[in-house]
């Protein structure tokens, strides 16, 4: 656990307009006081993030919902009570407390309560909200350790709080409840089946929406290496084809996948939640070894496998 004096230093920096990287259960966040517009704009500048791309506001608990959202439907309360703290973000109609700098000029705000003792301790001491996108350069692989943050952002951050590796490993599931029809706008660390169980209805995953949310661009979460998507049974043939083009190739896939001994492999657990936990670390390892291409095996389209497929698809998308 982080020393109390480090937590107090973080809170003091945030109150003075500083930017602090802190751990959550999903990924490390680059946090600023959500009510300090200059600090929020500094987050955008550090990341190189477009100003129209909204941020998620992290709050200390469900009791703070009404301060940021002026319409809190019963569905939102049910999900918050079931899954907060946790990897769930709710999109709701905003109050004036959520400024245009945070919302990208929309009339909605994205809110969540993180499930990490360090993040919660900072939030409770601060007593307000933190705008906290992933603590990396925009569009690149998200950080799941403090060392990843330091590698990506260096001295641009006032303080990095090290809370160990993230336990979920992919960003939160974003559920839009700003209209009558709930929808998942970003699959993430909470499986869609769990959302549907609490709401008692099917909740579609929408790849396009009028509501802009974090992580919704076609190209995102991208390593330096190119990413080629395959079903596991196609991996060996694809590696041979790419090697024939003179490329240095590695394979990201389940630990049970049979590969020739000379193929560099970046194993993830066969079980989707385990794959999600280490996904970003494996993408970074492939970059560290200088691979030109990473052949990535798609997991089953169920549970957290949906989130892993989403991240890999965006990592493989054409890059601007």
C-alpha positions in Angstrom: 0.0 0.0 0.0 1.2 3.5 -0.8 2.3 5.6 2.2 -0.2 8.2 3.5 2.2 11.0 2.8 2.3 10.0 -0.9 -1.5 10.1 -1.0 -1.6 13.5 0.6 1.0 14.8 -1.8 -1.1 13.5 -4.7 -4.2 15.3 -3.4 -2.3 18.5 -2.8 -0.9 18.4 -6.4 -4.4 17.8 -7.8 -5.9 20.7 -5.8 -3.2 23.0 -7.2 -3.8 22.0 -10.8 -1.3 19.2 -11.1 -1.6 16.0 -13.1 -1.1 12.6 -11.3 -0.9 9.1 -12.7 -2.7 6.7 -10.5 -3.7 3.0 -10.6 -7.1 1.7 -11.1 -8.2 -1.9 -11.5 -8.5 -1.4 -15.3 -5.5 0.6 -16.4 -3.4 3.5 -15.0 -5.2 6.8 -15.3 -3.7 10.3 -16.0 -5.8 12.2 -13.5 -6.6 15.9 -13.0 -9.2 17.7 -10.9 -12.3 17.4 -13.2 -13.4 20.9 -12.1 -10.1 22.6 -13.0 -10.4 23.4 -16.7 -6.7 24.3 -17.1 -5.6 21.0 -15.4 -8.0 19.1 -17.6 -6.6 20.8 -20.7 -3.1 19.8 -19.6 -4.2 16.2 -19.6 -5.3 16.6 -23.2 -1.9 18.2 -24.1 0.2 15.5 -22.4 -1.7 12.7 -24.2 -2.0 14.5 -27.5 -5.7 13.8 -27.3 -8.3 15.6 -29.4 -10.3 18.2 -27.3 -13.6 16.8 -28.7 -12.8 13.3 -27.3 -14.5 13.2 -23.9 -13.0 12.0 -20.6 -14.4 9.8 -17.9 -15.0 11.4 -14.5 -14.0 9.1 -11.6 -16.0 9.8 -8.5 -15.6 8.5 -4.9 -18.9 6.7 -4.6 -22.5 6.2 -5.9 -23.6 9.0 -3.5 -21.8 11.5 -5.8 -23.9 10.6 -8.9 -26.4 13.4 -8.4 -23.6 16.1 -8.3 -22.6 15.2 -11.9 -25.7 13.8 -13.5 -29.1 15.6 -13.3 -31.0 12.6 -14.6 -30.3 9.3 -12.9 -32.7 6.6 -14.2 -33.5 3.5 -12.2 -31.3 1.5 -14.6 -28.3 3.6 -13.6 -28.9 3.1 -9.9 -29.3 -0.6 -10.3 -26.0 -0.9 -12.2 -24.1 1.4 -9.9 -25.3 -0.5 -6.8 -24.4 -3.8 -8.4 -21.0 -3.0 -9.9 -19.5 0.1 -8.3 -16.7 0.2 -7.4 -15.7 -1.6 -10.6 -15.0 -1.5 -14.3 -18.3 0.1 -15.3 -18.8 3.6 -16.7 -22.3 5.1 -17.0 -23.1 7.8 -19.5 -25.8 10.2 -18.2 -27.2 13.6 -18.8 -24.7 16.0 -17.1 -25.1 18.8 -14.6 -23.2 22.1 -14.9 -20.5 20.6 -12.7 -19.3 18.6 -15.8 -17.7 21.2 -18.0 -17.3 21.2 -21.8 -13.6 20.5 -21.3 -14.5 17.1 -19.8 -17.5 16.2 -21.9 -16.2 17.4 -25.3 -19.1 19.8 -25.5 -21.8 17.1 -25.2 -24.8 17.2 -22.9 -23.7 13.9 -21.3 -21.0 12.9 -18.8 -19.3 9.5 -18.3 -18.9 8.5 -14.7 -17.4 5.6 -12.8 -16.1 4.6 -9.3 -12.8 2.7 -9.7 -12.1 -0.4 -7.7 -8.6 0.2 -6.5 -7.6 1.3 -2.9 -5.2 3.9 -4.1 -7.6 5.6 -6.6 -10.4 5.5 -4.0 -8.1 6.9 -1.3 -7.2 9.8 -3.5 -10.8 10.5 -4.5 -12.1 10.4 -1.0 -9.4 12.8 0.2 -10.0 15.1 -2.7 -13.8 14.9 -2.2 -14.5 15.5 -5.9 -14.1 14.1 -9.3 -11.0 13.2 -11.3 -10.9 13.3 -15.1 -8.7 10.3 -15.8 -8.1 8.8 -19.3 -5.4 6.2 -19.7 -1.9 7.4 -18.8 -0.3 7.0 -22.2 0.1 8.9 -25.5 -3.2 9.0 -27.4 -4.0 6.0 -29.5 -1.2 3.9 -28.1 -1.2 0.8 -25.8 -2.7 1.5 -22.4 -0.5 1.2 -19.3 -1.1 -1.5 -16.7 1.9 -0.8 -14.5 3.6 2.3 -13.1 6.7 1.5 -15.2 4.6 1.7 -18.4 3.5 5.2 -17.4 7.0 6.3 -16.8 8.2 4.8 -20.1 5.4 6.6 -22.0 5.1 10.0 -20.3 8.4 10.5 -18.5 8.6 13.9 -16.7 5.4 15.2 -18.2 3.5 13.9 -15.1 3.9 15.6 -11.7 3.6 12.3 -9.8 3.2 8.6 -10.5 1.6 6.5 -7.8 2.6 2.9 -8.0 -0.2 0.6 -7.0 1.1 -2.6 -8.7 -0.2 -4.3 -11.9 -3.8 -3.7 -12.8 -6.0 -6.6 -12.0 -8.5 -6.3 -14.9 -6.2 -5.0 -17.6 -8.6 -3.5 -20.1 -10.7 -0.3 -19.8 -14.1 -0.1 -18.3 -17.3 -1.2 -20.0 -19.2 2.0 -21.1 -23.0 1.8 -20.9 -25.1 4.7 -22.3 -28.2 5.4 -20.2 -28.7 9.0 -21.5 -31.7 7.9 -23.5 -34.6 5.4 -23.1 -32.7 2.5 -24.8 -29.5 1.3 -22.9 -26.5 0.5 -25.1 -22.9 -0.6 -24.6 -20.7 1.9 -26.4 -17.4 0.2 -25.4 -17.0 -3.4 -24.3 -14.6 -3.6 -21.3 -13.8 -5.2 -18.0 -17.4 -5.9 -17.1 -19.0 -8.6 -19.3 -22.2 -7.6 -21.2 -23.9 -10.6 -19.7 -23.6 -9.1 -16.2 -25.1 -5.8 -17.4 -28.0 -7.6 -19.0 -28.6 -9.8 -15.9 -29.0 -6.7 -13.7 -31.2 -4.8 -16.1 -33.2 -7.9 -17.1 -33.0 -7.2 -20.8 -30.7 -7.5 -23.8 -28.3 -4.5 -24.1 -26.8 -4.1 -27.6 -23.2 -3.2 -28.3 -23.2 -0.2 -30.7 -20.1 0.4 -32.7 -21.4 3.8 -33.7 -23.3 6.3 -31.6 -24.2 10.0 -31.5 -22.7 10.0 -28.0 -18.9 10.2 -28.2 -17.0 8.1 -25.6 -13.4 7.2 -24.8 -11.8 4.4 -26.9 -14.4 4.6 -29.7 -12.1 5.6 -32.5 -11.4 3.0 -35.2 -7.6 3.0 -34.6 -6.7 2.8 -30.9 -4.6 0.8 -28.4 -2.0 0.3 -31.1 1.6 -0.9 -30.6 4.4 0.1 -32.9 4.3 -3.3 -34.5 1.6 -4.0 -37.1 -1.2 -6.2 -35.9 -2.7 -9.0 -38.0 -5.9 -10.7 -36.7 -6.4 -14.5 -37.2 -8.4 -17.3 -35.7 -6.0 -19.5 -33.7 -5.9 -22.3 -36.4 -4.7 -19.8 -39.0 -1.7 -18.5 -37.0 1.1 -20.8 -38.3 0.2 -20.3 -42.0 0.0 -16.5 -41.5 3.4 -16.4 -39.8 4.9 -18.3 -42.7 3.4 -16.0 -45.2 4.6 -12.8 -43.4 8.1 -14.3 -42.9 8.2 -14.9 -46.6 8.0 -11.1 -47.0 11.1 -10.7 -44.9 9.2 -9.5 -41.8 10.1 -10.2 -38.1 6.9 -11.8 -36.8 5.6 -12.8 -33.4 2.4 -14.5 -32.3 0.0 -13.3 -29.6 -2.3 -16.1 -28.6 -3.5 -18.6 -26.0 -0.9 -20.5 -24.1 -2.3 -23.8 -25.4 -1.6 -22.8 -29.0 0.8 -25.1 -30.8 3.5 -23.2 -32.7 6.9 -24.1 -34.2 9.8 -23.7 -31.7 11.3 -20.9 -33.7 8.3 -18.6 -33.6 8.5 -15.9 -30.9 5.3 -16.2 -28.8 3.5 -13.8 -26.5 1.2 -16.1 -24.5 -2.0 -15.1 -22.9 -4.2 -17.4 -20.7 -6.8 -19.4 -22.6 -9.5 -18.0 -20.3 -10.7 -14.5 -21.5 -10.5 -12.7 -18.2 -6.8 -13.8 -17.9 -6.1 -12.8 -21.5 -7.6 -9.3 -20.8 -5.4 -8.9 -17.7 -2.1 -9.3 -19.6 -3.1 -8.2 -23.1 -1.5 -4.7 -23.0 1.7 -6.0 -21.3 2.1 -8.6 -24.1 1.7 -5.9 -26.8 4.4 -3.9 -25.1 6.7 -6.9 -24.9 6.4 -7.5 -28.6 7.3 -3.9 -29.3 10.3 -4.2 -26.9 11.6 -7.1 -28.9 11.4 -5.1 -32.2 8.8 -7.2 -34.1 7.5 -5.8 -37.3 4.2 -7.7 -37.1 2.3 -9.4 -34.4 -0.1 -12.1 -35.5 -2.9 -11.9 -32.9 -5.3 -14.7 -32.3 -8.9 -13.7 -31.6 -10.6 -15.1 -28.5 -14.1 -16.5 -28.4 -16.8 -13.8 -28.6 -18.2 -14.2 -25.1 -17.5 -12.7 -21.7 -14.4 -10.6 -21.6 -13.4 -12.1 -24.9 -15.6 -9.4 -26.5 -13.5 -6.7 -24.9 -10.2 -8.4 -26.0 -11.5 -8.7 -29.6 -12.5 -5.1 -29.5 -9.0 -3.9 -28.4 -7.2 -6.2 -30.9 -9.5 -5.0 -33.8 -8.7 -1.4 -33.0 -5.0 -2.1 -32.7 -5.1 -3.7 -36.1 -7.1 -0.9 -37.8 -5.4 1.3 -40.4 -3.5 4.1 -38.7 -3.6 7.7 -39.6 
